Amino acid sequence: MKINFQSRKTKGAISLTLVAAILATSTIVSSAHKAEEEKTAMLAAKYEIKGRKSIEGSMLESTVPDMESGIKYLLGGEDAVIEEDLSVSDKNYNIKNDTYIEKNVSIDTDKLNLGNMLVAEGDINIKCDSIDNTEFSVIYAVKGDVTIECESLYYNGVIVAPNGKVEFKSKKADIDGCVVGSTIKSSTKKMNIEPTDESENAYRFLRCYCNDGYMEFDSYINDDGNLRVYCDANKDIAKTKVFVRYDDNEEFEYVGELDSHEGEIENISYNENIDIIVEGITKFGEKIESYVVTHGRDEEGNMTRYDRDTDNDGVEDGLEIYYLGTDPNKADTDADGLPDGAEAFNFYTNPVEKNPDYEDLDGDGMTSVME
């Protein structure tokens, strides 16, 4: 195997100022399980909810996936970054652009106008009479907690604290969207949560971008019979690395760094299948990773692109090995009755650890969840 590099004119930076439009058309969900899924209203490892609640979608109890990588890149670069605490005490406060705060957020205002994405590395504390966000929004604490104290809360969007607590302190909370946290706590007298198509796509987009990554690339077989790899990288990507899995190998191997975002993999004439994943390192030091691209031989012996899912569980073989650690030859790696694809893309449970909620413990043909 040999990999060479050649310069290529790259596309411009990804624009996410129209993030709502992107989220609304996102198709990250595995098509094999899309029809049977229920929208996620709440996801947490622990719930502490007092008062009445009305939950339209699923209320899942599970460890929340880590989603720390790629935030600064996702928001479009340095212009969106505030390098210190954001502390505001004012009658009205507007946040209309995607904003990333490297520390904590503390907002005390009568009325908060919120649009697009508010992201902080630390805690996000909001105290107000009302939140105005007729436009879809995302509140995201990467490592800290989200606390919202509001007389009467109406929120349209997604609230995420994968490594911390999401807490509501209000008389009434109406949320058109979903809430995700390590712990979700509420002392409201009445809570209504109704997930939407937009909130479902938004959370899946965040999981893909900030966990599995969203590094775009393409590949093709050139006239010399070699595999050409090139990335839609831009000035915010400092370097790109290529990882390849040959045939039925149990792991990927690092084959080279694309200094100019394009390279060529030679000596593949003896291979039946090749899975490729590209890892990008942004100028902020964040790692973003691609989806898998697979080339395999057709009936005539030619290398072509195709989706390789040996066990038909809705997850391609390369993704199972590189990201999930599941067995590409077993549809249900942990044998808990729930296919790997459903656990990874629909229920957000760990596909390599048995979940008793989805087992038929008493042998009556029904799982614990069904009962």
N, C-alpha and C positions, 0 to 999 in steps of 0.2 A: 504494500500500500504506500502511496505517495500523495502528498497534498501540496499543491502549488497555489500561489496567490497572484491576483491581478487586480488593478484598480477598476472601480466601476462607479459611475455617477449614481449617487443615492438620492432617495426621495427626501422631502422635507420632514420636519418633526411632526409627530402625531398631534393634532389639535383636539383638545378635549373641552374646549369652551362650549361645544355643542354636545356635552356628555349625555344629556337626556335622550337625544336622538339616537346616539350610539347604543345606549342601554336598551332602548325600546325595541331595537331590531337585533339584539344580541341572540346568537344561536349556539351558545356554549353547551347547552344541555345535550346529553347523549340522546340521539333520536330513538334508540331502542327503548328508552324509558320515559320519553317525554309525554306520551299520551296518558300514562297512568299516574303521573305525579300530581300531588296536591301542593298548592302554593305555601311557602313557608311564612308563617306569621311571627313565630318566636323560636329561637334556638339558643340553648344555654345548657351548661353542665349542672346548674343549680338555679332554682326559682324560689323567690321569697315575695309572694304577691298577696297583698291584703285587699279586701274590698271586692266588689263585684267585677267580673271580667266577662267580656264577650269576644271570643277569638274565632274568626271566620276560617282561617287556614290551619295548618298543622302547628302544633306546639311541641317541638322536639327537645328531648333531653339528651345531650351529647357533648363531648368535648368539641370546642370550636376550633376549626382549622387556623393555623398560623398564617397571617397575611401581612408580613412586614416589608417584603421586598418591593421595590419599584414605585414607591409613593411619589417621590419627587419627580421622577421621570413621567409618571402618570399625569401629574398636574401641569406639566409643560415647562419645567425648568426653574431657573433662578428667580424670575420675576414673581413667582407665586410664593416664594419662601420668606418667612419671617423668622430670623435667627434667634429670637428671644421670646420671653413670655408675652402673651397678648392679654392685657388687663384693661377692661373698659368699664366705666361707670358713667352713663349718659342717659338722657331721656329717650332717645331713639338711636339705634345703631344698625347700620346696613353692612351686610356681607354679600355682595353680588357676584364676586369672582371666585374661581377656585383658589383656595388659600391653604398653605401648609405652614404650620407653626412648629418649630423644632423643640419647643418646650411645652408649656401649659397654657390653657385658655381659661380666662375668668371674665364673664360678661354679666353685668348687672344693669339692666335697662328696663324701661317701661315696655318698649316694643322692639322686637328684633326682626329685622327683614333679612331673610336668609335665602340664598340661591346657590345652585351648583354644589360644590364640595367644600366642607370645612374639615380639615385634617390636622391633628396634633399628635406629636410623639407621646406627650404626657396626658394629663387630665384635661377634660373639657367640662367646665362648670358654667351652666347657663341659668340665670335667675331673671325672670321677666314676668310682666303681666300677660303678654301674648307673643306668639311667634307667627310671623307672616311669611309663609312660603308657599304661595300658590303654585310656584314652579317646583318641580321635583328636586329634592336636595339629598345630600349624604352628609351625615355627621359621623366622623370616624376617629376614634382614639386608638392609636396604634398599640401603645403599651400601657395606657392608663385607663381611667374610668370616665364615663359620661354621666353627669348628674344634671337633670333638668327640673328646676323648681319654677312652676308656672301656675298662675291662678286657674286658667282653663286652657289646656293644651290641645291645639290641633296641629298635626304635623303630617306632611306629605313627603314620604321618602324612606330612607334606610338609616338606622342608627346602629353602629357597629363598635364594639369594644372587645376584640377577640382575646385579649389578655387581661381584661379587667371587668368591672361591674357597670351595668347600665341601670340607673336608678331614676324613678319618676316620683316627684313630690308635687302633687297638684290635687285639686278637688275632682277634676275630670280630665281624662286623656283620650283623645280620638286620634288614631294613627292610621292613615292610609299607606301601608307599607309593611316593613318588617323590622324586628329588633333582634340583634344578635350580640351576645356577650358571654363571658365566662360565667357570670352571675347576672340575672335580671331580677331587680327588686322594685317593688311598687307599693306605695302607701296611699294611692289614690282611692277615692270612694267608688269610682267607676272607671273602668278601662275598656275601650273598644279598639280592637286591632283588626283591620281588614287588608290583607296583602293584595297587591295589584300585579298585573303583568309587568309593569315598569319596575316595581320593587324587586320582583323575583329575578328579572334579568340583571338589575343593578347589582344585587348581591352575588349572583353567579359571575358577573363581570369582574367584580372586586376579587373574588376567589381566584379566578383564572389569572388576572393581571398581577396580583400581589402575592400569590402563592405558587401556582403552577407556572406563572409567567405569561408574557404576551409578546415575546420576541418573534418578529415575523421573518420568515425566510422562504426561499423556494429552491428547487433543485431539478435538474434534468440530465439526461444522458446526451452528451455531445457527439459530434461526428466521429471522434476518436474512440468512442466507447467508454469514455471516462464519465464519472459523476460530477457534474458542476454544481456547486453550492454558492448561493449569493443571498445577502440579507438586505432587507429594506431598512437599513440602519441610517442614522443621521449623526449630526455633530454631538449629540448628547450621549452617544455610545462610544466609549473609549476603546473597547476591544471586543472581539467576538471569538468564541471557541466552538469547535465542532466535536461532538461525541457520536460514535457510530457503534451499532450492534450488528455484527455479521451473522447471517443465517439464524441458527437457534441458540446462539451463545447466551449464557445466563446473565451477562452484564454488558453495559456499554463501555467502550474504551475511548480515551481522549486521543484524537488524531492530529490536532494542530490548531493554531490560532490564525484567524483571518485578519491580518493587519489592515487590509483595505476592504474588508467585508465581502470578499469573494475568493473562492478556492476551488481546487479540482482534486477529486479522489480517484487515483489510478489503480490499476491491477485488480479489477473487480470481476474479471471474466469467469472466475470459478465460484462466485457467490450466487446463491439462489435468491436471497433476500437481504436487504440492507435497511435498517432503521436509522434515522438521523435526527438528532436534537442539537439545536444551537443555543449557546448560553452567551448572553451579552452582559458586559460590565459597564454600567453607566458612569459618566464623569462624576457622579455623586458617590460612587463606590457601591451602588446597589447592584444586585444580581437579578436579571430577568431572563427567563428561559422560554423556549419555544414549545409549540406542540410537536408531535412526532410526524415525520414524513417517511413513508415506506416505499421502497422500490423492490419489485419482485419480478421473476421471469414468468412470462405468459406461456401459452401452449406452444408458441413458435420459438421460444427461447429468448425473446427480447425483454429487456428490462423496462417495466412500466410502473407508473404510480398506482397504488391501490391501498385500501384500508385493510390492515392485517389484524383480524380479531379471531384467533384460533378457537377460543372457547365460547364465542358468541355471547359474551356477557356485557356488551356495550362499551367496552374499553379496549382500545387497540393494544396489541402486545407490547409495543415499545413503551407506552405510557404505564402499563402495569409494572414493568421492570424498573423503569427509570424513576417514576414518581411515587407509585403506590406500594411497591414491594410485594405485589400479589403475584400469583402463579398464572401466567398466560394460558396455561393448559387446563385450568380449573375455573369454572364460571363462578363458584362460590369458595374462595380460598379458605376462609375460616369455618366453612360448613355450618353457618348459623341460619341457613334458609333464605338468605338475602343475597342476590348476585352482587359481585364486586362493583359493577357499574351503577347499580341502584344505591349502594352504600356510598360510593364516591360522589355521585352527581345529584342524587335526590334526597337521601337521608342524612348525608354528612357524617356518617358513622365510620369507624375504622374497619376497613375490609379485611384486616389481618388479625382482628381480635373478635372473638365470638360475642355477639350482642344477645343476651337472653331474651330481650323483648321480641326478637324475631325467630326464636326457636319454638318448636312444638314440644314443650316440656312434659306434657301429660299424654302425648301420643294420640290425641283426638282429631288430628288433621288440621288443627287451627293454631296459629302462632299466638304468643302472649298478647301482641298488639291487637290481633283479630278478636281475641276473647274479651 
